[in-house]
Amino acid sequence: MPSADSATESTYLSPLWRGRLLIIAAALMWSTSGFFAKAPIFDQWPAESRGLLLAFWRAFFAALILVLMVRKVQWTWKLIPMVSTFALMNWTYLTGMVYCESTLAIWLQYTAPAWVFLISWFWFGERPVRRDWVLLVFASVGVLIILRAELFGASLIGVRYGLASGVFFAGVVVMLRWLKDYDAAWLVFLNHAVTAVVLAPVLIQTNIYPTGNQWIYLAGFGMLQIGIPYLLFARGVSAVSSHEASGLTLLEPLLVPVWVFVAWHQSPEYTPPALTTIVGGGLILTGLLLRYLGKTAERESEPAKAG
């Protein structure tokens, strides 16, 4: 007869699986970035400053919703590299999206898991299991197939910004794991608030301000696409190793072209994903399925404590 403890374990998710589900939810919400950043309503903004303007307003509205969720204000010198890395990630990613197709920008950013994989192993001592290696191989091959095709004829400046955003995104994942013992809402609020402050001079210099329905898009961009998802991610990564967390976020680029198609396929500027994108995405999805659905005798354990 099963004990009360075993019944309780079957009723409630383990901290590891709760963390995974939080990260999956964050990835699903992040995947709407192309819907907002590629909205024709922003086409009137100059291309050379559009990325920075979008980054400012997205961070501003994210901070606006997150400040209501902060439970404890804490200080450590580790916050300095965290907020710096986050601000740089926002700027490089959205600028890359302005100069490139949204699908290319997001795939360039998702060169990050390879960096996170190595950093979390050597810095945190979070040794990857066999299934992590399977996911990394499938994901790396898939991303390379996509990038090889999409880089042809792409804007060089956009590619540079996209690759830089991948490096900084890896840094963000590592920093949030590093600070997992701090209030997640405080960390994520601070990231967005500092980003908004840093980018405020750009807004003042350009003297371009939202009008009409742009306010609604920007509020959704900040609160729903970046603010709340980063809070979910920060809480999830406290229970999930950095390399596994970055692998799960690969769901985001798989869904970005789906939302862009649903929203803007009738726009004259819409470009459908190439066959190579579909093939590469299929490989990444296969890696994720093998990682989490494949049967194996290998026992999962909680990730090592990051210190």
Secondary structure by P-SEA (a helix, b strand, c coil): cccaaaaaaaacccaaaaaaaaaaaaaaaacaaaaaaacccccccccccaaaaaaaaaaaaaaaaaaaaccbbbbccaaaaaaaaaaaaaaaaaaaaaaccaaaaaaaaaaaaaaaaaaaaaaccccccaaaaaaaaaaaaaaaaaaaaaaccccaaaaaaaaaaaaaaaaaaaaaaaaccccaaaaaaaaaaaaaaaaaaaaaaaccccccaaaaaaaaacccccaaaaaaaaaaaccccaaaaaaaaccccccaaaaaaaccccccccccccaaaaaaaaaaaaaaaaaccccccbbbbcccccc
